[in-house]
Amino acid sequence: MDNTIGELLKRRRENLGYTLDKVHVATKISVNFIIAIEANEWDKFPARVYLRGFLKKYSEYLELDTQEILRMFDHPPEISEPKSIQQGAKDGIKDIFGRLGKYITQNNDTPVKYAVGIVTGAVLVVLLVIYVIDNYDFIDFSSGKNVISAISVKTSSVTVPSNTQPAGKKYVLTIKVFVDTWIRVTLDGKKEFEGIVYTNKNYRWDAGEAINLKVGYVRGIDAMLDGEHVDLLSGARQGVNEVNLPVKSN
C-alpha cells in the first residue's frame, strides 16, 4: 500500500526535490521526527497532539491537502495485522496452560505428573525461542548463506575504532549511537556522510583541519573528538544541533 500518510508526504517531498534538512529548516520539525512521520512511526512522538501539529505544518509546507491528511490521521482504516511471533508464542503458552488446567480438573491421577513435565518442557522451548528472537538480528536467508552465518548476535558496534590515525589527519570523531538518529558529517569542507546512524553501533571519521557535525536528535548519540566529549546539548533546538569542531577557545 503506497497511500499511507507517511508515504504520501515522502513521495511529495522527493518529487519536489526537498532534502530532509531543507524541510527541517523551513518547518522547524526535527529531522528525526520527519523521518518518523514518513515511516508512519507514530509511537516515536511524545503525544498525539504534537504529531497532529507536525502533520499539519508538514503537509502545508508541501502544499498538500492538509484537511485530507488530518482526516486520514483522525480516521485511519481498520487493518487486521498478523500476530507477531512473540504474540503468537504468548498465545500458545496461554492455550497450553488452559488445556492443562482442564485436564487436571478432569483427570486427578498419576499421569498428570507426566503432562506437567511435558508442558513445562514445551514452555521452556517457547521461552527460549522468544529470547533468541529478541537477542539476535536475522539476515535475509535468500542470499544462499547457511543458517549459522546468516544469524549474528547483536553487538555494541559496527567497527572497532582503530588507534591508527591516517597520515595528514589531526582529529578523530567517534560516535556511539543510543537511538537511530539522522546526522551529517562534513570533513575539511567536504560532506562525508548524511543519513541514519543506527542504535548500538559505533562510527569513526578522521579529519585534517575541521569537522562540522549536524545532529537530528542530540540525545540519540554520544560524540567524542580525540577522546573528549562533545557538548551537543548547548544551543540545541527541538533536539537538533550543529557544531563546528574543534571548538575555538576565546
GUROVEX-647307 format. One record per residue: residue in three letters; x, y, z of N, C-alpha, C in turn. Coordinates in steps of 0.02 Angstrom, whole numbers. Each point is the difference from the previous one (the first is absolute). Layout:
// residues N
ALA; X; Y; Z; X; Y; Z; X; Y; Z
...
END
This chain:
// residues 250
MET; 42; -59; 0; -42; 59; 0; 44; 62; 0
ASP; -11; 45; -49; 44; 58; -6; -37; 65; 14
ASN; -56; -3; 36; -39; 60; 13; -8; 14; 74
THR; 46; -22; 41; -1; 19; 70; 22; 73; 5
ILE; -13; 30; 57; 18; 70; 10; 74; 11; -12
GLY; 41; -42; 32; 72; 8; -6; 25; -6; -71
GLU; -27; -49; -37; 22; -10; -69; -22; 56; -46
LEU; -60; 28; 13; -23; 57; -39; 46; 60; 10
LEU; 18; 13; 63; 44; 56; 15; 70; -10; -28
LYS; 26; -60; 8; 67; -14; -25; 3; 6; -75
ARG; -49; -29; -35; 0; 2; -73; -5; 72; -25
ARG; -42; 40; 33; -7; 70; -19; 66; 38; 12
ARG; 32; -13; 57; 64; 34; 15; 52; -18; -53
GLU; 5; -63; -16; 50; -22; -49; -15; 27; -69
ASN; -65; 4; -18; -18; 28; -65; 18; 74; -5
LEU; -3; 35; 57; 19; 70; 1; 76; 10; 4
GLY; 35; -55; 13; 73; 4; 5; 24; 29; 66
TYR; -41; -4; 52; 19; 27; 65; 38; -52; 41
THR; 55; 20; 31; 36; -45; 46; -32; 5; 69
LEU; 16; -49; 42; -25; 2; 69; 24; 62; 36
ASP; 62; 20; -14; 28; 59; 32; -38; 63; -21
LYS; -18; 4; -63; -38; 58; -25; -68; 5; 34
VAL; -33; -57; 7; -65; -1; 33; 7; 21; 73
HIS; 52; -25; 33; 11; 18; 70; 9; 75; 8
VAL; 41; 30; -43; 14; 72; 5; -64; 40; -10
ALA; -42; -21; -47; -60; 37; -17; -56; -9; 51
THR; -6; -60; 28; -57; -15; 45; 19; -1; 73
LYS; 65; -3; 15; 25; -6; 69; -19; -67; 31
ILE; -19; -49; -41; -12; -68; 25; 66; -37; -3
SER; 19; -34; 54; 65; -34; 1; 3; -54; -54
VAL; 59; -12; -25; 9; -49; -53; -24; -69; 21
ASN; 14; -18; 63; -22; -65; 24; -76; -7; 0
PHE; -35; 54; 17; -73; -1; -1; -26; -4; -72
ILE; 34; 34; -46; -20; -4; -71; 6; -71; -25
ILE; 56; -31; 18; 11; -70; -20; -54; -45; 29
ALA; -17; 11; 64; -52; -40; 33; -68; 10; -33
ILE; -15; 62; -19; -64; 14; -33; -3; -38; -66
GLU; 53; 3; -39; 0; -32; -66; -1; -76; 5
ALA; 19; -26; 59; -1; -73; 11; -63; -21; 37
ASN; -46; 48; 13; -62; -14; 37; 14; -28; 70
GLU; 54; 22; 31; 18; -25; 66; -26; 49; 53
TRP; -65; -3; 11; -33; 48; 45; 23; -8; 73
ASP; 25; -59; 18; 21; -12; 69; 64; 38; 18
LYS; 32; 31; -50; 62; 38; 14; -15; 70; 28
PHE; -64; 19; 2; -18; 67; 22; -25; 0; 72
PRO; 16; 52; 39; -18; 1; 71; -75; 4; 12
ALA; -38; 30; -47; -72; 5; 9; -33; 8; -68
ARG; -62; -22; -5; -37; 2; -63; -9; 72; -25
VAL; -10; 47; 46; -12; 69; -19; 61; 30; -36
TYR; 61; -19; 22; 61; 23; -33; 4; -28; -71
LEU; -14; -64; -6; 3; -32; -65; -50; 32; -48
ARG; -60; 13; 23; -51; 31; -43; 22; 68; -24
GLY; 32; 38; 46; 25; 66; -19; 55; -4; -52
PHE; 45; -50; 8; 54; -10; -49; -28; -19; -68
LEU; -51; -44; -1; -30; -20; -63; -31; 60; -36
LYS; -32; 43; 38; -31; 60; -28; 53; 45; -31
LYS; 53; 12; 39; 53; 45; -24; 37; -29; -60
TYR; 14; -65; 3; 37; -33; -54; -40; -1; -64
SER; -65; -19; 4; -41; -4; -60; -12; 70; -30
GLU; -6; 52; 42; -7; 68; -25; 63; 21; -38
TYR; 58; -17; 27; 63; 18; -32; 7; -34; -68
LEU; -25; -61; -5; 4; -37; -64; -58; 17; -47
GLU; -45; 44; 24; -58; 22; -39; -45; -58; -18
LEU; -11; -44; 49; -47; -54; -7; -67; 20; 31
ASP; -51; -42; -9; -66; 13; 30; 5; -17; 74
THR; 12; 52; 41; 10; -10; 71; -60; -33; 34
GLN; -60; 22; -18; -60; -28; 30; -7; -74; -14
GLU; 19; -21; -60; -4; -71; -18; 52; -41; 39
ILE; 60; 29; 8; 52; -34; 39; -23; -9; 72
LEU; -28; 52; 29; -23; -4; 70; -60; -48; 6
ARG; -43; -1; -52; -56; -47; 1; 25; -72; 0
MET; 51; -13; -42; 30; -67; -2; 30; -18; 68
PHE; 30; 50; 33; 31; -13; 64; -53; -13; 54
ASP; -54; 39; 0; -52; -6; 51; -44; -62; -10
HIS; -4; -23; -63; -44; -58; -15; 39; -51; -42
PRO; 50; -33; 31; 40; -49; -37; -42; -60; -19
PRO; 15; -32; -58; -36; -60; -20; 16; -57; 48
GLU; -50; -42; 12; 10; -57; 44; 33; -56; -40
ILE; 60; -18; 21; 38; -53; -34; 14; -55; 51
SER; -17; -60; -19; 15; -57; 43; 71; -22; -12
GLU; 43; 13; 48; 71; -17; -7; 15; -69; 27
PRO; 44; -36; -31; 18; -67; 25; 36; 6; 67
LYS; -7; -51; 41; 32; 0; 65; 76; -5; -8
SER; 35; 33; 44; 72; -7; 1; 18; -69; 26
ILE; 62; -20; -11; 22; -65; 24; -5; -3; 76
GLN; 21; 57; 32; -3; 1; 73; -71; -8; 26
GLN; -48; 37; -32; -69; -5; 22; -28; -69; -12
GLY; 19; -29; -56; -24; -68; -13; 26; -50; 52
ALA; 62; 10; 21; 28; -44; 51; -37; 8; 66
LYS; -14; 64; 17; -37; 13; 63; -69; -32; -2
ASP; -35; 6; -57; -66; -31; -6; 5; -76; 5
GLY; 55; -28; -28; 10; -72; 4; 8; -23; 72
ILE; 40; 38; 39; 10; -17; 70; -66; 2; 38
LYS; -39; 53; -14; -65; 7; 34; -45; -60; -16
ASP; 1; -21; -63; -42; -57; -20; 23; -64; 34
ILE; 66; -9; 4; 27; -61; 32; -22; -4; 72
PHE; 7; 56; 37; -19; -1; 71; -76; -9; 8
GLY; -39; 26; -48; -72; -10; 3; -18; -73; -8
ARG; 32; -33; -47; -13; -71; -11; 23; -42; 60
LEU; 57; 20; 28; 26; -37; 57; -47; 5; 60
GLY; -26; 61; 12; -46; 9; 56; -63; -42; -9
LYS; -25; -3; -61; -60; -40; -13; 15; -74; 10
TYR; 60; -23; -21; 17; -70; 8; 6; -19; 74
ILE; 32; 44; 39; 9; -14; 72; -67; -5; 34
THR; -47; 43; -20; -67; 0; 31; -36; -65; -15
GLN; 9; -25; -61; -38; -60; -21; 36; -65; 17
ASN; 66; 2; 11; 38; -61; 10; 47; 8; 60
ASN; -26; -15; 58; 40; 6; 61; 37; -65; 14
ASP; 52; -14; -43; 37; -62; 9; 74; 11; -17
THR; 37; -55; 5; 73; 3; -9; 23; 28; -67
PRO; -32; -16; -56; 25; 25; -64; 5; 76; -3
VAL; -35; 34; 45; 4; 73; 0; 72; 22; 9
LYS; 39; -37; 39; 70; 18; 12; 38; 2; -66
TYR; -14; -49; -43; 34; -3; -64; -22; 58; -45
ALA; -65; 16; 4; -25; 56; -40; 33; 65; 21
VAL; 8; 8; 66; 32; 61; 26; 72; 5; -26
GLY; 35; -57; 0; 69; -1; -24; 5; 18; -73
ILE; -45; -28; -40; 0; 15; -72; -14; 73; -13
VAL; -51; 26; 34; -19; 70; -10; 55; 46; 22
THR; 32; -14; 56; 55; 41; 24; 56; 3; -50
GLY; 17; -58; -29; 52; -1; -51; -19; 41; -61
ALA; -64; -5; -21; -23; 38; -58; 5; 75; 13
VAL; -19; 21; 61; 2; 71; 18; 72; 25; -2
LEU; 47; -40; 27; 70; 20; -1; 26; 9; -71
VAL; -21; -45; -45; 21; 6; -70; -27; 65; -30
VAL; -64; 15; 13; -30; 61; -27; 35; 62; 27
LEU; 16; 1; 65; 35; 56; 30; 69; 9; -30
LEU; 33; -56; -15; 66; 3; -32; -5; 31; -69
VAL; -52; -19; -38; -10; 28; -66; -11; 75; 4
ILE; -40; 22; 49; -13; 72; 9; 65; 36; 16
TYR; 41; -30; 43; 64; 31; 18; 45; 8; -62
VAL; 3; -52; -41; 42; 2; -60; -24; 55; -46
ILE; -67; 5; -9; -28; 51; -44; 17; 70; 24
ASP; -2; 10; 66; 12; 66; 29; 74; 18; 1
ASN; 45; -49; -5; 70; 15; 9; 44; -13; -61
TYR; -31; -17; -56; 38; -12; -61; -28; 40; -58
ASP; 44; 20; -45; -20; 32; -62; -3; -53; -54
PHE; -56; -3; -36; -8; -50; -52; 13; 32; -68
ILE; 48; -28; -37; 18; 25; -66; -40; -39; -52
ASP; -10; 29; -58; -38; -31; -54; 32; -66; -20
PHE; -37; -54; 9; 27; -66; -15; 2; -14; -75
SER; -33; 42; -40; -3; -12; -72; 67; 9; -34
SER; 50; 25; 38; 66; 11; -29; 37; -65; -13
GLY; -27; -55; 29; 32; -65; -12; 50; -18; 54
LYS; 10; 44; 49; 46; -16; 54; -32; -51; 47
ASN; 42; -39; 34; -28; -49; 47; -28; 36; 61
VAL; -42; -36; 37; -36; 30; 55; 46; 28; 53
ILE; 54; -35; 15; 45; 23; 53; 31; 67; -19
SER; 23; 7; -62; 32; 62; -19; -50; 55; -12
ALA; -64; -17; -8; -51; 51; -13; -28; 29; 63
ILE; 19; -26; 58; -24; 27; 64; 58; 32; 36
SER; -9; 63; 20; 54; 34; 35; -25; 28; 66
VAL; 35; -14; 54; -19; 26; 65; 8; 75; -1
LYS; -49; 36; 32; 4; 72; 4; 63; 20; 39
THR; 37; 47; -27; 59; 25; 34; -6; 74; 9
SER; 48; 28; 38; -4; 71; 16; 35; 43; -51
SER; 25; -29; -55; 35; 42; -49; 0; -33; -69
VAL; 11; 44; -50; 8; -26; -68; 73; -15; -12
THR; 41; 49; 14; 72; -9; -7; 34; 26; 62
VAL; 53; -32; 20; 38; 24; 58; 47; 54; -24
PRO; -8; 62; 25; 44; 54; -23; 73; -18; 10
SER; 39; 10; -52; 71; -16; 3; 38; 57; 34
ASN; 53; -18; 33; 42; 51; 32; 48; 32; -50
THR; 3; -30; -60; 45; 26; -52; -34; 58; -36
GLN; 32; 58; 0; -28; 59; -32; 31; 8; -69
PRO; -41; 9; -52; 26; 7; -68; 48; 60; -5
ALA; 48; -6; -45; 48; 54; -10; -35; 64; -21
GLY; 20; 56; 29; -28; 65; -17; -65; 15; 35
LYS; -23; -44; 43; -62; 11; 38; 16; 19; 72
LYS; -30; 54; 24; 15; 25; 67; -54; -18; 51
TYR; -62; -8; -24; -56; -10; 47; -37; -64; -15
VAL; -24; -31; 54; -40; -61; -5; -68; 12; 32
LEU; -53; -9; -38; -68; 6; 25; -30; -70; 6
THR; -22; -18; 59; -33; -64; 10; -70; 12; 27
ILE; -46; -41; -21; -70; 8; 20; -27; -68; 23
LYS; -30; 1; 59; -35; -59; 26; -75; 16; -2
VAL; -40; -47; -26; -70; 14; -13; -44; -37; 52
PHE; -45; 39; 31; -48; -28; 47; -68; -11; -32
VAL; -18; 45; -47; -64; -3; -35; 13; 16; -73
ASP; -33; -34; -46; 8; 15; -71; -7; 76; -11
THR; 50; 30; -30; 3; 73; -6; 28; 21; -67
TRP; -29; 53; -28; 27; 30; -61; 58; 46; 17
ILE; 55; -6; -36; 56; 46; 9; 30; 19; -68
ARG; 38; 55; 0; 38; 19; -59; 71; 17; 24
VAL; 49; -30; -32; 70; 11; 18; 37; 31; -59
THR; 30; 58; 12; 40; 34; -51; 71; 6; 24
LEU; 47; -26; -38; 70; 0; 19; 40; 45; -47
ASP; 33; 49; 30; 42; 46; -39; -37; 29; -60
GLY; -64; 17; 13; -40; 33; -52; -35; -47; -48
LYS; 10; -65; 6; -30; -49; -46; -48; -45; 39
LYS; -62; -5; -24; -50; -42; 33; 19; -74; -9
GLU; 12; -34; 56; 21; -70; -2; -58; -48; 13
PHE; -49; 24; 39; -55; -46; 17; -63; 41; 16
GLU; -57; -25; -24; -65; 28; 19; -50; -56; -1
GLY; -30; -14; 57; -48; -54; 3; -12; -23; 71
ILE; -26; -61; 8; -16; -27; 65; 58; -40; 28
VAL; 17; 12; 63; 45; -43; 37; -43; -42; 47
TYR; 20; -62; 10; -46; -47; 31; 19; -19; 72
THR; -52; -15; 38; 5; -16; 71; 53; -54; 14
ASN; 40; 12; 53; 51; -47; 24; 57; -10; -50
LYS; 11; 49; -43; 56; -5; -47; 47; 59; 12
ASN; 64; -9; -17; 51; 52; 7; 25; 21; -68
TYR; 16; 64; -7; 24; 27; -64; 62; 43; 12
ARG; 42; 5; -52; 61; 40; 6; 16; 37; -65
TRP; 23; 62; 7; 24; 39; -56; 64; 36; 20
ASP; 46; 9; -48; 63; 35; 12; 2; 63; -44
ALA; 22; 55; 30; 3; 63; -36; 68; 34; 9
GLY; 18; 42; -49; 64; 35; 4; -4; 65; 38
GLU; -51; 41; -15; -4; 66; 31; -65; 14; 37
ALA; -57; -19; -29; -63; 21; 30; -55; -52; -13
ILE; -47; -2; 47; -57; -45; -4; -64; 39; 14
ASN; -50; -9; -42; -66; 28; 12; -48; -59; 10
LEU; -34; 1; 57; -45; -56; 17; -70; 28; 13
LYS; -48; -24; -38; -70; 18; 12; -38; -62; 21
VAL; -39; 5; 54; -34; -57; 30; -75; 13; 4
GLY; -40; -48; -22; -72; 7; 1; -32; -11; 67
TYR; 35; -36; 44; -25; -13; 68; 60; -7; 45
VAL; 17; 54; 36; 64; 2; 37; 4; -52; 56
ARG; -56; -20; 27; 2; -50; 54; 7; -71; -26
GLY; -2; -7; -66; 5; -66; -30; 71; -25; -8
ILE; 50; 45; 7; 69; -21; -10; 45; 30; 53
ASP; 60; -28; 4; 54; 29; 41; 59; 9; -47
ALA; 22; 64; -9; 55; 15; -45; 63; 15; 39
MET; 56; -25; -25; 65; 12; 32; 49; 25; -53
LEU; 38; 52; 17; 52; 25; -43; 67; -12; 34
ASP; 40; -43; -30; 65; -20; 29; -8; -23; 73
GLY; -54; -37; 12; -12; -28; 67; -34; 47; 49
GLU; -13; 63; -21; -33; 48; 44; -74; 7; -20
HIS; -43; 3; 51; -72; 5; -12; -18; 65; -37
VAL; -42; -5; -50; -25; 59; -38; -68; 20; 28
ASP; -7; 63; 20; -63; 25; 28; -48; 14; -57
LEU; -51; -44; -6; -50; 9; -52; -64; 32; 26
LEU; -7; 3; 66; -61; 26; 30; -4; 76; -1
SER; 57; 32; 11; 1; 73; 2; -17; 28; -69
GLY; -51; 42; -2; -20; 31; -63; -47; -42; -42
ALA; -18; -60; 23; -45; -43; -39; -71; 28; 1
ARG; -36; -8; -56; -69; 22; -6; -42; -57; -27
GLN; -51; -19; 39; -42; -57; -17; 42; -63; -13
GLY; 53; -7; 39; 41; -59; -5; 51; 2; -56
VAL; 1; 54; -39; 45; 6; -57; 57; 48; 17
ASN; 61; -17; -20; 56; 45; 11; 53; -9; -55
GLU; 39; 52; -9; 55; -2; -48; 61; 31; 33
VAL; 56; -36; 0; 60; 23; 33; 60; -3; -48
ASN; 45; 47; 10; 63; 1; -37; 56; -22; 47
LEU; 40; -46; -23; 52; -28; 42; 68; 7; -36
PRO; 54; 9; 39; 0; 10; 71; -28; 68; 19
VAL; -27; 6; 61; -28; 62; 24; 57; 49; 12
LYS; -4; 59; -29; 52; 50; 9; -6; 33; 69
SER; 53; 1; 38; -1; 32; 66; 10; 74; -8
ASN; -36; 39; 43; 5; 74; -3; 65; 24; 31
END
